[in-house]
Amino acid sequence: LALLNSPFMEQPAGIMAGRLQREAGDDGARVDLLFRLVNGRLPDAEEKSGALALVDDAGLPALCRAVLNSREWLFIR
């Protein structure tokens, strides 16, 4: 939670959100691109639905912060 709420993460999340807005046409495409860039895969249906709900509620930078703080890309499997 420290990173999720950290001002340190606001800048990279904002930069990522700007890139997604430039490179993808709508929120669905932005979610797909975010997951491909960060996790190397597309989101499943449940992840995409939750991501779109978060974008609607809190905006694209909030979703970027959440995905950038996900443990999926922080650890090598």
PDB file of N, CA, C and O in Angstrom:
ATOM      1  N   LEU A   1       0.817  -1.205   0.000  1.00  0.00           N
ATOM      2  CA  LEU A   1       0.000   0.000   0.000  1.00  0.00           C
ATOM      3  C   LEU A   1       0.851   1.256   0.000  1.00  0.00           C
ATOM      4  O   LEU A   1       0.416   2.314  -0.454  1.00  0.00           O
ATOM      5  N   ALA A   2       2.064   1.132   0.511  1.00  0.00           N
ATOM      6  CA  ALA A   2       2.923   2.315   0.557  1.00  0.00           C
ATOM      7  C   ALA A   2       3.185   2.856  -0.843  1.00  0.00           C
ATOM      8  O   ALA A   2       3.094   4.063  -1.067  1.00  0.00           O
ATOM      9  N   LEU A   3       3.507   1.979  -1.782  1.00  0.00           N
ATOM     10  CA  LEU A   3       3.757   2.444  -3.154  1.00  0.00           C
ATOM     11  C   LEU A   3       2.478   2.903  -3.837  1.00  0.00           C
ATOM     12  O   LEU A   3       2.487   3.879  -4.586  1.00  0.00           O
ATOM     13  N   LEU A   4       1.385   2.205  -3.582  1.00  0.00           N
ATOM     14  CA  LEU A   4       0.127   2.554  -4.247  1.00  0.00           C
ATOM     15  C   LEU A   4      -0.298   3.980  -3.921  1.00  0.00           C
ATOM     16  O   LEU A   4      -0.815   4.692  -4.781  1.00  0.00           O
ATOM     17  N   ASN A   5      -0.080   4.389  -2.685  1.00  0.00           N
ATOM     18  CA  ASN A   5      -0.503   5.721  -2.244  1.00  0.00           C
ATOM     19  C   ASN A   5       0.636   6.734  -2.222  1.00  0.00           C
ATOM     20  O   ASN A   5       0.468   7.855  -1.742  1.00  0.00           O
ATOM     21  N   SER A   6       1.774   6.342  -2.734  1.00  0.00           N
ATOM     22  CA  SER A   6       2.962   7.187  -2.674  1.00  0.00           C
ATOM     23  C   SER A   6       2.977   8.243  -3.775  1.00  0.00           C
ATOM     24  O   SER A   6       2.620   7.958  -4.918  1.00  0.00           O
ATOM     25  N   PRO A   7       3.388   9.456  -3.431  1.00  0.00           N
ATOM     26  CA  PRO A   7       3.584  10.470  -4.479  1.00  0.00           C
ATOM     27  C   PRO A   7       4.647  10.023  -5.493  1.00  0.00           C
ATOM     28  O   PRO A   7       4.632  10.453  -6.647  1.00  0.00           O
ATOM     29  N   PHE A   8       5.566   9.160  -5.051  1.00  0.00           N
ATOM     30  CA  PHE A   8       6.597   8.617  -5.935  1.00  0.00           C
ATOM     31  C   PHE A   8       5.983   7.899  -7.138  1.00  0.00           C
ATOM     32  O   PHE A   8       6.542   7.949  -8.233  1.00  0.00           O
ATOM     33  N   MET A   9       4.848   7.236  -6.950  1.00  0.00           N
ATOM     34  CA  MET A   9       4.212   6.482  -8.031  1.00  0.00           C
ATOM     35  C   MET A   9       3.281   7.334  -8.891  1.00  0.00           C
ATOM     36  O   MET A   9       2.874   6.901  -9.969  1.00  0.00           O
ATOM     37  N   GLU A  10       2.944   8.519  -8.437  1.00  0.00           N
ATOM     38  CA  GLU A  10       2.040   9.366  -9.210  1.00  0.00           C
ATOM     39  C   GLU A  10       2.654   9.776 -10.544  1.00  0.00           C
ATOM     40  O   GLU A  10       1.963   9.791 -11.562  1.00  0.00           O
ATOM     41  N   GLN A  11       3.941  10.108 -10.551  1.00  0.00           N
ATOM     42  CA  GLN A  11       4.575  10.548 -11.790  1.00  0.00           C
ATOM     43  C   GLN A  11       4.634   9.434 -12.843  1.00  0.00           C
ATOM     44  O   GLN A  11       4.186   9.660 -13.967  1.00  0.00           O
ATOM     45  N   PRO A  12       5.165   8.240 -12.531  1.00  0.00           N
ATOM     46  CA  PRO A  12       5.184   7.203 -13.568  1.00  0.00           C
ATOM     47  C   PRO A  12       3.781   6.799 -14.017  1.00  0.00           C
ATOM     48  O   PRO A  12       3.570   6.495 -15.191  1.00  0.00           O
ATOM     49  N   ALA A  13       2.823   6.793 -13.091  1.00  0.00           N
ATOM     50  CA  ALA A  13       1.452   6.449 -13.469  1.00  0.00           C
ATOM     51  C   ALA A  13       0.874   7.503 -14.413  1.00  0.00           C
ATOM     52  O   ALA A  13       0.173   7.165 -15.366  1.00  0.00           O
ATOM     53  N   GLY A  14       1.162   8.762 -14.155  1.00  0.00           N
ATOM     54  CA  GLY A  14       0.695   9.830 -15.038  1.00  0.00           C
ATOM     55  C   GLY A  14       1.339   9.760 -16.410  1.00  0.00           C
ATOM     56  O   GLY A  14       0.684  10.004 -17.424  1.00  0.00           O
ATOM     57  N   ILE A  15       2.625   9.426 -16.443  1.00  0.00           N
ATOM     58  CA  ILE A  15       3.311   9.270 -17.730  1.00  0.00           C
ATOM     59  C   ILE A  15       2.717   8.103 -18.510  1.00  0.00           C
ATOM     60  O   ILE A  15       2.492   8.206 -19.716  1.00  0.00           O
ATOM     61  N   MET A  16       2.466   6.995 -17.818  1.00  0.00           N
ATOM     62  CA  MET A  16       1.874   5.829 -18.482  1.00  0.00           C
ATOM     63  C   MET A  16       0.467   6.167 -18.983  1.00  0.00           C
ATOM     64  O   MET A  16       0.107   5.791 -20.099  1.00  0.00           O
ATOM     65  N   ALA A  17      -0.320   6.859 -18.186  1.00  0.00           N
ATOM     66  CA  ALA A  17      -1.677   7.231 -18.600  1.00  0.00           C
ATOM     67  C   ALA A  17      -1.634   8.112 -19.851  1.00  0.00           C
ATOM     68  O   ALA A  17      -2.444   7.944 -20.762  1.00  0.00           O
ATOM     69  N   GLY A  18      -0.693   9.042 -19.890  1.00  0.00           N
ATOM     70  CA  GLY A  18      -0.544   9.888 -21.080  1.00  0.00           C
ATOM     71  C   GLY A  18      -0.202   9.078 -22.312  1.00  0.00           C
ATOM     72  O   GLY A  18      -0.738   9.326 -23.392  1.00  0.00           O
ATOM     73  N   ARG A  19       0.692   8.109 -22.157  1.00  0.00           N
ATOM     74  CA  ARG A  19       1.048   7.246 -23.290  1.00  0.00           C
ATOM     75  C   ARG A  19      -0.171   6.457 -23.773  1.00  0.00           C
ATOM     76  O   ARG A  19      -0.417   6.355 -24.975  1.00  0.00           O
ATOM     77  N   LEU A  20      -0.920   5.908 -22.836  1.00  0.00           N
ATOM     78  CA  LEU A  20      -2.100   5.130 -23.214  1.00  0.00           C
ATOM     79  C   LEU A  20      -3.115   6.002 -23.948  1.00  0.00           C
ATOM     80  O   LEU A  20      -3.736   5.549 -24.909  1.00  0.00           O
ATOM     81  N   GLN A  21      -3.287   7.225 -23.514  1.00  0.00           N
ATOM     82  CA  GLN A  21      -4.233   8.123 -24.169  1.00  0.00           C
ATOM     83  C   GLN A  21      -3.783   8.474 -25.586  1.00  0.00           C
ATOM     84  O   GLN A  21      -4.610   8.638 -26.484  1.00  0.00           O
ATOM     85  N   ARG A  22      -2.478   8.586 -25.780  1.00  0.00           N
ATOM     86  CA  ARG A  22      -1.955   8.892 -27.121  1.00  0.00           C
ATOM     87  C   ARG A  22      -2.032   7.689 -28.059  1.00  0.00           C
ATOM     88  O   ARG A  22      -2.294   7.846 -29.251  1.00  0.00           O
ATOM     89  N   GLU A  23      -1.805   6.497 -27.526  1.00  0.00           N
ATOM     90  CA  GLU A  23      -1.619   5.327 -28.376  1.00  0.00           C
ATOM     91  C   GLU A  23      -2.855   4.437 -28.534  1.00  0.00           C
ATOM     92  O   GLU A  23      -2.889   3.593 -29.430  1.00  0.00           O
ATOM     93  N   ALA A  24      -3.854   4.609 -27.693  1.00  0.00           N
ATOM     94  CA  ALA A  24      -5.036   3.751 -27.772  1.00  0.00           C
ATOM     95  C   ALA A  24      -6.289   4.621 -27.825  1.00  0.00           C
ATOM     96  O   ALA A  24      -6.363   5.665 -27.176  1.00  0.00           O
ATOM     97  N   GLY A  25      -7.268   4.177 -28.605  1.00  0.00           N
ATOM     98  CA  GLY A  25      -8.423   5.012 -28.895  1.00  0.00           C
ATOM     99  C   GLY A  25      -9.481   5.119 -27.827  1.00  0.00           C
ATOM    100  O   GLY A  25     -10.057   6.192 -27.648  1.00  0.00           O
ATOM    101  N   ASP A  26      -9.759   4.047 -27.109  1.00  0.00           N
ATOM    102  CA  ASP A  26     -10.821   4.090 -26.102  1.00  0.00           C
ATOM    103  C   ASP A  26     -10.350   3.377 -24.836  1.00  0.00           C
ATOM    104  O   ASP A  26      -9.266   2.795 -24.805  1.00  0.00           O
ATOM    105  N   ASP A  27     -11.172   3.431 -23.804  1.00  0.00           N
ATOM    106  CA  ASP A  27     -10.752   2.862 -22.521  1.00  0.00           C
ATOM    107  C   ASP A  27     -10.473   1.364 -22.612  1.00  0.00           C
ATOM    108  O   ASP A  27      -9.534   0.877 -21.983  1.00  0.00           O
ATOM    109  N   GLY A  28     -11.265   0.632 -23.379  1.00  0.00           N
ATOM    110  CA  GLY A  28     -11.026  -0.800 -23.521  1.00  0.00           C
ATOM    111  C   GLY A  28      -9.673  -1.083 -24.147  1.00  0.00           C
ATOM    112  O   GLY A  28      -8.942  -1.962 -23.689  1.00  0.00           O
ATOM    113  N   ALA A  29      -9.341  -0.345 -25.186  1.00  0.00           N
ATOM    114  CA  ALA A  29      -8.041  -0.508 -25.843  1.00  0.00           C
ATOM    115  C   ALA A  29      -6.912  -0.055 -24.927  1.00  0.00           C
ATOM    116  O   ALA A  29      -5.821  -0.626 -24.960  1.00  0.00           O
ATOM    117  N   ARG A  30      -7.159   0.955 -24.117  1.00  0.00           N
ATOM    118  CA  ARG A  30      -6.136   1.446 -23.177  1.00  0.00           C
ATOM    119  C   ARG A  30      -5.841   0.395 -22.106  1.00  0.00           C
ATOM    120  O   ARG A  30      -4.685   0.179 -21.744  1.00  0.00           O
ATOM    121  N   VAL A  31      -6.882  -0.250 -21.606  1.00  0.00           N
ATOM    122  CA  VAL A  31      -6.692  -1.312 -20.613  1.00  0.00           C
ATOM    123  C   VAL A  31      -5.877  -2.452 -21.227  1.00  0.00           C
ATOM    124  O   VAL A  31      -4.939  -2.956 -20.608  1.00  0.00           O
ATOM    125  N   ASP A  32      -6.238  -2.849 -22.436  1.00  0.00           N
ATOM    126  CA  ASP A  32      -5.488  -3.925 -23.108  1.00  0.00           C
ATOM    127  C   ASP A  32      -4.022  -3.546 -23.276  1.00  0.00           C
ATOM    128  O   ASP A  32      -3.135  -4.351 -22.990  1.00  0.00           O
ATOM    129  N   LEU A  33      -3.764  -2.331 -23.735  1.00  0.00           N
ATOM    130  CA  LEU A  33      -2.390  -1.895 -23.951  1.00  0.00           C
ATOM    131  C   LEU A  33      -1.628  -1.830 -22.631  1.00  0.00           C
ATOM    132  O   LEU A  33      -0.472  -2.248 -22.568  1.00  0.00           O
ATOM    133  N   LEU A  34      -2.248  -1.322 -21.593  1.00  0.00           N
ATOM    134  CA  LEU A  34      -1.600  -1.250 -20.283  1.00  0.00           C
ATOM    135  C   LEU A  34      -1.171  -2.639 -19.818  1.00  0.00           C
ATOM    136  O   LEU A  34      -0.033  -2.828 -19.390  1.00  0.00           O
ATOM    137  N   PHE A  35      -2.071  -3.599 -19.900  1.00  0.00           N
ATOM    138  CA  PHE A  35      -1.733  -4.950 -19.470  1.00  0.00           C
ATOM    139  C   PHE A  35      -0.632  -5.554 -20.338  1.00  0.00           C
ATOM    140  O   PHE A  35       0.246  -6.250 -19.828  1.00  0.00           O
ATOM    141  N   ARG A  36      -0.671  -5.294 -21.641  1.00  0.00           N
ATOM    142  CA  ARG A  36       0.395  -5.827 -22.502  1.00  0.00           C
ATOM    143  C   ARG A  36       1.735  -5.208 -22.165  1.00  0.00           C
ATOM    144  O   ARG A  36       2.744  -5.911 -22.121  1.00  0.00           O
ATOM    145  N   LEU A  37       1.766  -3.906 -21.926  1.00  0.00           N
ATOM    146  CA  LEU A  37       3.024  -3.233 -21.626  1.00  0.00           C
ATOM    147  C   LEU A  37       3.598  -3.651 -20.275  1.00  0.00           C
ATOM    148  O   LEU A  37       4.803  -3.868 -20.152  1.00  0.00           O
ATOM    149  N   VAL A  38       2.748  -3.765 -19.271  1.00  0.00           N
ATOM    150  CA  VAL A  38       3.228  -4.030 -17.914  1.00  0.00           C
ATOM    151  C   VAL A  38       3.347  -5.527 -17.625  1.00  0.00           C
ATOM    152  O   VAL A  38       4.337  -5.970 -17.043  1.00  0.00           O
ATOM    153  N   ASN A  39       2.359  -6.294 -18.025  1.00  0.00           N
ATOM    154  CA  ASN A  39       2.320  -7.714 -17.674  1.00  0.00           C
ATOM    155  C   ASN A  39       2.665  -8.650 -18.825  1.00  0.00           C
ATOM    156  O   ASN A  39       2.830  -9.852 -18.615  1.00  0.00           O
ATOM    157  N   GLY A  40       2.776  -8.117 -20.033  1.00  0.00           N
ATOM    158  CA  GLY A  40       3.106  -8.958 -21.178  1.00  0.00           C
ATOM    159  C   GLY A  40       1.970  -9.847 -21.641  1.00  0.00           C
ATOM    160  O   GLY A  40       2.196 -10.854 -22.311  1.00  0.00           O
ATOM    161  N   ARG A  41       0.758  -9.480 -21.289  1.00  0.00           N
ATOM    162  CA  ARG A  41      -0.415 -10.265 -21.680  1.00  0.00           C
ATOM    163  C   ARG A  41      -1.648  -9.373 -21.655  1.00  0.00           C
ATOM    164  O   ARG A  41      -1.628  -8.277 -21.095  1.00  0.00           O
ATOM    165  N   LEU A  42      -2.714  -9.857 -22.265  1.00  0.00           N
ATOM    166  CA  LEU A  42      -3.990  -9.151 -22.203  1.00  0.00           C
ATOM    167  C   LEU A  42      -4.704  -9.491 -20.900  1.00  0.00           C
ATOM    168  O   LEU A  42      -4.471 -10.561 -20.337  1.00  0.00           O
ATOM    169  N   PRO A  43      -5.561  -8.609 -20.412  1.00  0.00           N
ATOM    170  CA  PRO A  43      -6.322  -8.931 -19.201  1.00  0.00           C
ATOM    171  C   PRO A  43      -7.403  -9.964 -19.515  1.00  0.00           C
ATOM    172  O   PRO A  43      -7.923 -10.018 -20.629  1.00  0.00           O
ATOM    173  N   ASP A  44      -7.732 -10.785 -18.509  1.00  0.00           N
ATOM    174  CA  ASP A  44      -8.876 -11.671 -18.702  1.00  0.00           C
ATOM    175  C   ASP A  44     -10.147 -10.837 -18.531  1.00  0.00           C
ATOM    176  O   ASP A  44     -10.075  -9.651 -18.211  1.00  0.00           O
ATOM    177  N   ALA A  45     -11.300 -11.452 -18.741  1.00  0.00           N
ATOM    178  CA  ALA A  45     -12.572 -10.715 -18.732  1.00  0.00           C
ATOM    179  C   ALA A  45     -12.827 -10.033 -17.384  1.00  0.00           C
ATOM    180  O   ALA A  45     -13.282  -8.890 -17.339  1.00  0.00           O
ATOM    181  N   GLU A  46     -12.535 -10.730 -16.304  1.00  0.00           N
ATOM    182  CA  GLU A  46     -12.773 -10.160 -14.969  1.00  0.00           C
ATOM    183  C   GLU A  46     -11.829  -8.987 -14.697  1.00  0.00           C
ATOM    184  O   GLU A  46     -12.251  -7.964 -14.157  1.00  0.00           O
ATOM    185  N   GLU A  47     -10.568  -9.131 -15.066  1.00  0.00           N
ATOM    186  CA  GLU A  47      -9.607  -8.042 -14.889  1.00  0.00           C
ATOM    187  C   GLU A  47     -10.001  -6.829 -15.715  1.00  0.00           C
ATOM    188  O   GLU A  47      -9.911  -5.695 -15.245  1.00  0.00           O
ATOM    189  N   LYS A  48     -10.436  -7.065 -16.940  1.00  0.00           N
ATOM    190  CA  LYS A  48     -10.799  -5.951 -17.806  1.00  0.00           C
ATOM    191  C   LYS A  48     -12.022  -5.215 -17.272  1.00  0.00           C
ATOM    192  O   LYS A  48     -12.075  -3.985 -17.283  1.00  0.00           O
ATOM    193  N   SER A  49     -12.993  -5.975 -16.808  1.00  0.00           N
ATOM    194  CA  SER A  49     -14.196  -5.371 -16.250  1.00  0.00           C
ATOM    195  C   SER A  49     -13.858  -4.518 -15.027  1.00  0.00           C
ATOM    196  O   SER A  49     -14.343  -3.394 -14.899  1.00  0.00           O
ATOM    197  N   GLY A  50     -13.032  -5.049 -14.134  1.00  0.00           N
ATOM    198  CA  GLY A  50     -12.621  -4.299 -12.951  1.00  0.00           C
ATOM    199  C   GLY A  50     -11.797  -3.077 -13.308  1.00  0.00           C
ATOM    200  O   GLY A  50     -11.948  -2.016 -12.702  1.00  0.00           O
ATOM    201  N   ALA A  51     -10.922  -3.231 -14.298  1.00  0.00           N
ATOM    202  CA  ALA A  51     -10.084  -2.105 -14.734  1.00  0.00           C
ATOM    203  C   ALA A  51     -10.939  -0.986 -15.311  1.00  0.00           C
ATOM    204  O   ALA A  51     -10.715   0.188 -15.015  1.00  0.00           O
ATOM    205  N   LEU A  52     -11.906  -1.342 -16.123  1.00  0.00           N
ATOM    206  CA  LEU A  52     -12.782  -0.325 -16.710  1.00  0.00           C
ATOM    207  C   LEU A  52     -13.616   0.376 -15.640  1.00  0.00           C
ATOM    208  O   LEU A  52     -13.861   1.579 -15.723  1.00  0.00           O
ATOM    209  N   ALA A  53     -14.048  -0.385 -14.636  1.00  0.00           N
ATOM    210  CA  ALA A  53     -14.798   0.222 -13.531  1.00  0.00           C
ATOM    211  C   ALA A  53     -13.916   1.203 -12.769  1.00  0.00           C
ATOM    212  O   ALA A  53     -14.378   2.275 -12.379  1.00  0.00           O
ATOM    213  N   LEU A  54     -12.654   0.850 -12.552  1.00  0.00           N
ATOM    214  CA  LEU A  54     -11.737   1.753 -11.856  1.00  0.00           C
ATOM    215  C   LEU A  54     -11.483   3.017 -12.675  1.00  0.00           C
ATOM    216  O   LEU A  54     -11.420   4.114 -12.121  1.00  0.00           O
ATOM    217  N   VAL A  55     -11.337   2.864 -13.989  1.00  0.00           N
ATOM    218  CA  VAL A  55     -11.152   4.039 -14.848  1.00  0.00           C
ATOM    219  C   VAL A  55     -12.368   4.956 -14.744  1.00  0.00           C
ATOM    220  O   VAL A  55     -12.225   6.174 -14.647  1.00  0.00           O
ATOM    221  N   ASP A  56     -13.563   4.370 -14.766  1.00  0.00           N
ATOM    222  CA  ASP A  56     -14.786   5.171 -14.643  1.00  0.00           C
ATOM    223  C   ASP A  56     -14.860   5.887 -13.299  1.00  0.00           C
ATOM    224  O   ASP A  56     -15.284   7.040 -13.226  1.00  0.00           O
ATOM    225  N   ASP A  57     -14.446   5.197 -12.236  1.00  0.00           N
ATOM    226  CA  ASP A  57     -14.559   5.762 -10.886  1.00  0.00           C
ATOM    227  C   ASP A  57     -13.434   6.732 -10.529  1.00  0.00           C
ATOM    228  O   ASP A  57     -13.676   7.781  -9.931  1.00  0.00           O
ATOM    229  N   ALA A  58     -12.194   6.371 -10.904  1.00  0.00           N
ATOM    230  CA  ALA A  58     -11.052   7.135 -10.394  1.00  0.00           C
ATOM    231  C   ALA A  58     -10.125   7.670 -11.474  1.00  0.00           C
ATOM    232  O   ALA A  58      -9.222   8.452 -11.175  1.00  0.00           O
ATOM    233  N   GLY A  59     -10.328   7.268 -12.711  1.00  0.00           N
ATOM    234  CA  GLY A  59      -9.502   7.768 -13.802  1.00  0.00           C
ATOM    235  C   GLY A  59      -8.388   6.816 -14.201  1.00  0.00           C
ATOM    236  O   GLY A  59      -8.030   5.900 -13.461  1.00  0.00           O
ATOM    237  N   LEU A  60      -7.858   7.052 -15.374  1.00  0.00           N
ATOM    238  CA  LEU A  60      -6.811   6.206 -15.946  1.00  0.00           C
ATOM    239  C   LEU A  60      -5.524   6.209 -15.114  1.00  0.00           C
ATOM    240  O   LEU A  60      -4.919   5.149 -14.961  1.00  0.00           O
ATOM    241  N   PRO A  61      -5.077   7.347 -14.570  1.00  0.00           N
ATOM    242  CA  PRO A  61      -3.866   7.306 -13.745  1.00  0.00           C
ATOM    243  C   PRO A  61      -3.993   6.376 -12.535  1.00  0.00           C
ATOM    244  O   PRO A  61      -3.015   5.742 -12.139  1.00  0.00           O
ATOM    245  N   ALA A  62      -5.182   6.290 -11.950  1.00  0.00           N
ATOM    246  CA  ALA A  62      -5.386   5.384 -10.806  1.00  0.00           C
ATOM    247  C   ALA A  62      -5.218   3.933 -11.239  1.00  0.00           C
ATOM    248  O   ALA A  62      -4.617   3.135 -10.520  1.00  0.00           O
ATOM    249  N   LEU A  63      -5.740   3.591 -12.401  1.00  0.00           N
ATOM    250  CA  LEU A  63      -5.551   2.229 -12.906  1.00  0.00           C
ATOM    251  C   LEU A  63      -4.074   1.962 -13.174  1.00  0.00           C
ATOM    252  O   LEU A  63      -3.566   0.889 -12.846  1.00  0.00           O
ATOM    253  N   CYS A  64      -3.400   2.913 -13.756  1.00  0.00           N
ATOM    254  CA  CYS A  64      -1.965   2.745 -14.022  1.00  0.00           C
ATOM    255  C   CYS A  64      -1.199   2.518 -12.728  1.00  0.00           C
ATOM    256  O   CYS A  64      -0.324   1.655 -12.670  1.00  0.00           O
ATOM    257  N   ARG A  65      -1.522   3.289 -11.682  1.00  0.00           N
ATOM    258  CA  ARG A  65      -0.877   3.087 -10.380  1.00  0.00           C
ATOM    259  C   ARG A  65      -1.129   1.682  -9.863  1.00  0.00           C
ATOM    260  O   ARG A  65      -0.215   1.032  -9.353  1.00  0.00           O
ATOM    261  N   ALA A  66      -2.353   1.214  -9.989  1.00  0.00           N
ATOM    262  CA  ALA A  66      -2.694  -0.124  -9.490  1.00  0.00           C
ATOM    263  C   ALA A  66      -1.930  -1.211 -10.253  1.00  0.00           C
ATOM    264  O   ALA A  66      -1.372  -2.123  -9.643  1.00  0.00           O
ATOM    265  N   VAL A  67      -1.906  -1.115 -11.569  1.00  0.00           N
ATOM    266  CA  VAL A  67      -1.235  -2.149 -12.366  1.00  0.00           C
ATOM    267  C   VAL A  67       0.275  -2.080 -12.171  1.00  0.00           C
ATOM    268  O   VAL A  67       0.931  -3.118 -12.082  1.00  0.00           O
ATOM    269  N   LEU A  68       0.833  -0.886 -12.104  1.00  0.00           N
ATOM    270  CA  LEU A  68       2.271  -0.759 -11.869  1.00  0.00           C
ATOM    271  C   LEU A  68       2.675  -1.290 -10.495  1.00  0.00           C
ATOM    272  O   LEU A  68       3.833  -1.656 -10.290  1.00  0.00           O
ATOM    273  N   ASN A  69       1.747  -1.335  -9.569  1.00  0.00           N
ATOM    274  CA  ASN A  69       2.018  -1.874  -8.238  1.00  0.00           C
ATOM    275  C   ASN A  69       1.595  -3.324  -8.085  1.00  0.00           C
ATOM    276  O   ASN A  69       1.715  -3.892  -7.000  1.00  0.00           O
ATOM    277  N   SER A  70       1.106  -3.926  -9.150  1.00  0.00           N
ATOM    278  CA  SER A  70       0.688  -5.323  -9.049  1.00  0.00           C
ATOM    279  C   SER A  70       1.909  -6.208  -8.880  1.00  0.00           C
ATOM    280  O   SER A  70       2.990  -5.905  -9.386  1.00  0.00           O
ATOM    281  N   ARG A  71       1.726  -7.278  -8.180  1.00  0.00           N
ATOM    282  CA  ARG A  71       2.867  -8.162  -7.924  1.00  0.00           C
ATOM    283  C   ARG A  71       3.233  -9.004  -9.146  1.00  0.00           C
ATOM    284  O   ARG A  71       4.295  -9.626  -9.176  1.00  0.00           O
ATOM    285  N   GLU A  72       2.371  -9.026 -10.136  1.00  0.00           N
ATOM    286  CA  GLU A  72       2.632  -9.874 -11.304  1.00  0.00           C
ATOM    287  C   GLU A  72       3.937  -9.530 -11.994  1.00  0.00           C
ATOM    288  O   GLU A  72       4.658 -10.434 -12.415  1.00  0.00           O
ATOM    289  N   TRP A  73       4.254  -8.291 -12.119  1.00  0.00           N
ATOM    290  CA  TRP A  73       5.482  -7.944 -12.819  1.00  0.00           C
ATOM    291  C   TRP A  73       6.643  -7.691 -11.860  1.00  0.00           C
ATOM    292  O   TRP A  73       7.780  -7.522 -12.301  1.00  0.00           O
ATOM    293  N   LEU A  74       6.373  -7.661 -10.555  1.00  0.00           N
ATOM    294  CA  LEU A  74       7.434  -7.418  -9.594  1.00  0.00           C
ATOM    295  C   LEU A  74       8.262  -8.658  -9.282  1.00  0.00           C
ATOM    296  O   LEU A  74       9.386  -8.545  -8.792  1.00  0.00           O
ATOM    297  N   PHE A  75       7.722  -9.831  -9.559  1.00  0.00           N
ATOM    298  CA  PHE A  75       8.404 -11.079  -9.264  1.00  0.00           C
ATOM    299  C   PHE A  75       8.552 -11.908 -10.521  1.00  0.00           C
ATOM    300  O   PHE A  75       7.663 -11.933 -11.373  1.00  0.00           O
ATOM    301  N   ILE A  76       9.675 -12.580 -10.630  1.00  0.00           N
ATOM    302  CA  ILE A  76       9.894 -13.498 -11.744  1.00  0.00           C
ATOM    303  C   ILE A  76       9.274 -14.830 -11.363  1.00  0.00           C
ATOM    304  O   ILE A  76       9.513 -15.358 -10.277  1.00  0.00           O
ATOM    305  N   ARG A  77       8.476 -15.361 -12.273  1.00  0.00           N
ATOM    306  CA  ARG A  77       7.838 -16.662 -11.999  1.00  0.00           C
ATOM    307  C   ARG A  77       8.705 -17.786 -12.475  1.00  0.00           C
ATOM    308  O   ARG A  77       8.337 -18.952 -12.332  1.00  0.00           O
TER     309      ARG A  77
END
